[in-house]
Amino acid sequence: MSLSTFVRVLIRNWWLIVLATALTVGSTAVFVLLQKPVYQASTIVELKPSVVLEDPNQILNTINALTRRNVINTIARKAMSMSMHEEVAREMGVPVEAVLSARVQTITPPETNLIEVRAQSTDPAFAAAVANTVAQKMLGQDYEKVISMEVIDPAMPPTSPIAPQPVRLLTLGLVFGLILGVAFALMEHALSVLRSGIDILDGKPLILQQPALSSVEATVPAQHNASSEK
């Protein structure tokens, strides 16, 4: 199909493209409106050598341990454990299922001694409370008194949700609708050509190529006719 034919197919079936786009964008908008907004709060915890350390070798060993990030990754992993969820639930006086629904996550930014604790909820205040409670429970753990932890950025109730993202979803719905509409337009053109045998845009009949006779098949009838004439 040439480019000019492709453009004419789209122009002729513009209503299919508009219909598919409208349906896709409309269904996406309905989906967005039915979704409850989800908020995410985060607390940042810093790890550093304990202030009670006086031996320079101990301080150096602690810094090296933090640099290797084994300790940081272990602490971050424990913050997402089931036992931590149960402790947070008891501290907040809520069912453990409520804490599990907050989807607690810990992020360890590279080249830092920081742990970011994230929590999500449809209630922004609850998300912030879960993140802060997890951080406080992390601070209360004993790390052989060589590591000190401090909350440097407590969570605040977020003011804007992280999901759903209306602009992003509607844009994807628009793009998908256009692609679907173009596909329907090309399909309608192909079906019309197959039904009529004529390309209505070019006015040319479909040419069905017949398989060519092989040299053997062409020779045998010619020899047969020659012998019949004798």
Backbone torsions as a table, in degrees:
resi	resn	phi	psi	omega
1	MET	NA	127.6	179.7
2	SER	-75.5	166.0	-179.8
3	LEU	-64.1	-40.0	179.9
4	SER	-64.4	-39.9	177.2
5	THR	-65.2	-40.5	178.9
6	PHE	-60.6	-43.7	-179.6
7	VAL	-65.3	-41.1	179.4
8	ARG	-66.2	-33.6	176.0
9	VAL	-63.5	-42.8	179.4
10	LEU	-66.0	-40.8	179.7
11	ILE	-66.0	-42.4	-178.2
12	ARG	-65.7	-36.6	-178.1
13	ASN	-107.3	35.7	-178.2
14	TRP	-59.4	-32.0	-176.7
15	TRP	-67.0	-31.2	176.2
16	LEU	-66.7	-39.8	179.5
17	ILE	-66.0	-43.9	179.5
18	VAL	-64.8	-41.2	-178.7
19	LEU	-65.2	-46.8	-179.6
20	ALA	-63.5	-40.4	179.5
21	THR	-65.9	-43.4	-179.4
22	ALA	-64.1	-41.6	179.8
23	LEU	-65.8	-42.0	-178.5
24	THR	-67.6	-46.8	179.7
25	VAL	-66.0	-39.3	179.3
26	GLY	-64.0	-43.9	179.1
27	SER	-66.5	-35.1	176.9
28	THR	-65.8	-41.0	179.1
29	ALA	-63.5	-40.4	177.6
30	VAL	-63.5	-42.2	178.5
31	PHE	-60.4	-42.9	-179.8
32	VAL	-64.1	-42.1	-178.3
33	LEU	-66.7	-30.2	-178.5
34	LEU	-81.6	-14.5	-178.5
35	GLN	-82.6	139.0	174.1
36	LYS	-79.9	138.7	179.0
37	PRO	-66.3	139.3	179.4
38	VAL	-111.8	131.1	-178.5
39	TYR	-110.7	148.5	178.9
40	GLN	-126.3	129.1	176.6
41	ALA	-117.5	151.2	-177.4
42	SER	-140.4	145.0	175.7
43	THR	-121.8	139.4	-179.3
44	ILE	-111.8	127.1	-178.9
45	VAL	-115.8	136.1	178.6
46	GLU	-107.1	136.9	176.3
47	LEU	-108.6	136.5	179.9
48	LYS	-156.9	164.2	178.4
49	PRO	-59.5	143.2	-178.4
50	SER	-65.1	147.0	-179.7
51	VAL	-72.0	-15.0	-178.7
52	VAL	-81.4	-10.1	179.9
53	LEU	-73.9	130.5	178.2
54	GLU	-116.2	-27.4	180.0
55	ASP	-73.9	121.2	-179.8
56	PRO	-58.6	-31.9	179.3
57	ASN	-65.9	-41.2	178.1
58	GLN	-64.4	-41.2	178.6
59	ILE	-62.7	-43.9	179.8
60	LEU	-64.4	-41.2	178.5
61	ASN	-63.9	-38.4	178.9
62	THR	-66.5	-41.5	177.7
63	ILE	-63.1	-41.4	178.7
64	ASN	-63.9	-39.3	179.3
65	ALA	-64.6	-40.0	177.9
66	LEU	-68.9	-34.7	179.7
67	THR	-65.8	-37.9	178.7
68	ARG	-71.0	-14.4	173.9
69	ARG	67.7	4.9	175.5
70	ASN	-63.8	-43.3	-179.0
71	VAL	-66.4	-44.9	-179.0
72	ILE	-61.3	-45.0	-179.8
73	ASN	-64.9	-36.3	178.4
74	THR	-66.0	-46.5	178.9
75	ILE	-62.3	-42.2	179.6
76	ALA	-63.8	-37.7	179.6
77	ARG	-68.1	-40.3	-179.9
78	LYS	-65.0	-28.5	-179.8
79	ALA	-67.7	-18.3	178.7
80	MET	-103.4	8.6	-176.9
81	SER	-75.2	164.8	179.3
82	MET	-66.7	-36.7	179.1
83	SER	-62.8	-37.3	176.7
84	MET	-65.6	-41.3	177.8
85	HIS	-60.7	-40.4	179.7
86	GLU	-67.3	-40.4	177.5
87	GLU	-63.5	-43.0	179.5
88	VAL	-64.4	-40.4	179.0
89	ALA	-62.8	-42.5	178.2
90	ARG	-65.6	-41.0	-179.5
91	GLU	-64.1	-39.8	-178.0
92	MET	-87.6	-11.8	-179.8
93	GLY	70.2	36.3	179.3
94	VAL	-126.2	161.1	176.1
95	PRO	-62.0	149.9	179.7
96	VAL	-64.1	-26.0	178.2
97	GLU	-63.7	-32.7	178.9
98	ALA	-66.4	-38.0	177.9
99	VAL	-71.0	-39.0	177.7
100	LEU	-62.5	-36.6	179.6
101	SER	-68.4	-16.3	178.9
102	ALA	-76.0	-9.7	175.7
103	ARG	52.4	59.9	-178.9
104	VAL	-63.1	132.2	177.3
105	GLN	-131.9	150.8	174.7
106	THR	-123.6	132.0	-179.4
107	ILE	-118.0	131.8	177.4
108	THR	-112.8	96.8	180.0
109	PRO	-59.4	137.4	-179.8
110	PRO	-63.9	152.9	177.0
111	GLU	61.4	25.8	177.1
112	THR	-138.4	167.0	172.4
113	ASN	-108.7	39.5	-176.6
114	LEU	-111.7	149.9	172.9
115	ILE	-128.0	123.1	177.3
116	GLU	-100.2	123.2	179.5
117	VAL	-101.2	122.7	-178.8
118	ARG	-115.5	145.6	175.7
119	ALA	-143.2	144.7	-177.6
120	GLN	-122.4	148.3	177.4
121	SER	-168.5	158.4	172.0
122	THR	-74.0	-13.6	175.9
123	ASP	-105.8	112.4	-177.0
124	PRO	-61.9	-34.9	179.5
125	ALA	-66.9	-38.8	179.6
126	PHE	-67.9	-39.3	178.1
127	ALA	-60.4	-43.4	179.1
128	ALA	-66.8	-39.0	-179.4
129	ALA	-64.8	-40.9	179.5
130	VAL	-65.2	-45.7	-179.5
131	ALA	-61.6	-43.1	-179.8
132	ASN	-68.7	-37.5	179.8
133	THR	-67.6	-40.4	176.4
134	VAL	-60.7	-43.4	179.8
135	ALA	-62.5	-41.8	179.4
136	GLN	-65.3	-37.7	177.4
137	LYS	-67.2	-33.7	175.9
138	MET	-65.1	-39.9	180.0
139	LEU	-67.0	-28.2	-177.2
140	GLY	-81.4	-3.9	179.9
141	GLN	-83.2	149.9	-177.7
142	ASP	-94.7	118.5	177.5
143	TYR	-111.6	51.8	178.0
144	GLU	57.5	23.6	174.6
145	LYS	56.6	27.2	176.9
146	VAL	-111.1	-17.0	-179.7
147	ILE	-118.0	130.2	176.4
148	SER	-107.5	140.1	-179.6
149	MET	-123.7	143.2	-177.5
150	GLU	-145.3	136.4	175.1
151	VAL	-82.5	115.2	-177.9
152	ILE	-101.5	-12.8	179.6
153	ASP	-150.6	87.1	-179.1
154	PRO	-67.4	155.2	-178.0
155	ALA	-75.2	141.3	174.0
156	MET	-118.3	148.6	177.9
157	PRO	-56.8	120.0	-178.8
158	PRO	-66.7	151.9	-179.2
159	THR	-101.7	-17.0	180.0
160	SER	-127.7	139.9	-178.5
161	PRO	-76.8	158.9	174.6
162	ILE	-96.3	-14.7	178.9
163	ALA	-155.5	149.0	-7.3
164	PRO	-73.7	164.2	178.4
165	GLN	-107.0	94.4	-172.5
166	PRO	-58.3	-44.9	-176.5
167	VAL	-62.9	-45.8	-178.4
168	ARG	-64.7	-45.2	-177.8
169	LEU	-67.4	-40.8	179.4
170	LEU	-67.6	-35.4	177.0
171	THR	-64.8	-44.4	177.1
172	LEU	-63.1	-39.5	177.1
173	GLY	-63.2	-38.7	177.6
174	LEU	-64.0	-46.4	-179.4
175	VAL	-63.8	-45.3	179.9
176	PHE	-64.0	-38.6	178.5
177	GLY	-63.5	-40.8	177.7
178	LEU	-63.5	-44.4	179.3
179	ILE	-62.9	-42.3	179.5
180	LEU	-65.3	-40.1	179.1
181	GLY	-64.7	-41.5	177.2
182	VAL	-62.7	-41.4	178.7
183	ALA	-62.9	-41.4	177.5
184	PHE	-64.3	-39.5	179.5
185	ALA	-63.3	-44.9	178.4
186	LEU	-65.9	-36.6	179.1
187	MET	-66.5	-41.1	179.2
188	GLU	-64.1	-39.3	178.4
189	HIS	-65.3	-43.2	179.9
190	ALA	-63.4	-40.1	179.6
191	LEU	-67.6	-39.9	179.1
192	SER	-65.0	-37.7	177.7
193	VAL	-66.1	-41.3	-179.7
194	LEU	-67.4	-35.6	-178.9
195	ARG	-71.1	-44.1	-175.1
196	SER	-91.7	-22.0	-176.1
197	GLY	76.4	5.1	-179.2
198	ILE	-132.4	134.2	174.2
199	ASP	-76.1	106.6	-173.3
200	ILE	-66.9	-18.8	179.0
201	LEU	-82.8	-37.3	-179.4
202	ASP	-96.8	-18.3	-177.5
203	GLY	70.9	22.5	-177.4
204	LYS	-110.7	135.8	176.8
205	PRO	-71.3	153.1	174.8
206	LEU	-70.0	133.4	178.9
207	ILE	-101.7	111.8	178.6
208	LEU	-93.4	111.0	-177.2
209	GLN	-74.6	128.4	176.5
210	GLN	-87.8	143.4	179.5
211	PRO	-65.2	133.2	-179.0
212	ALA	-72.1	146.1	178.0
213	LEU	-72.2	140.2	176.7
214	SER	-72.5	164.1	-179.1
215	SER	-62.7	-32.8	179.4
216	VAL	-68.8	-43.5	-179.1
217	GLU	-67.5	-32.8	179.4
218	ALA	-74.6	-28.6	-176.8
219	THR	-80.6	-39.7	-175.8
220	VAL	-61.6	-47.0	178.1
221	PRO	-63.1	-36.0	-179.7
222	ALA	-64.1	-41.7	178.2
223	GLN	-66.9	-36.6	179.9
224	HIS	-65.1	-40.6	-179.9
225	ASN	-67.5	-37.9	-179.3
226	ALA	-64.6	-42.7	-179.9
227	SER	-67.4	-31.8	-179.3
228	SER	-68.6	-36.8	-179.2
229	GLU	-67.2	-32.4	177.3
230	LYS	-69.3	NA	NA
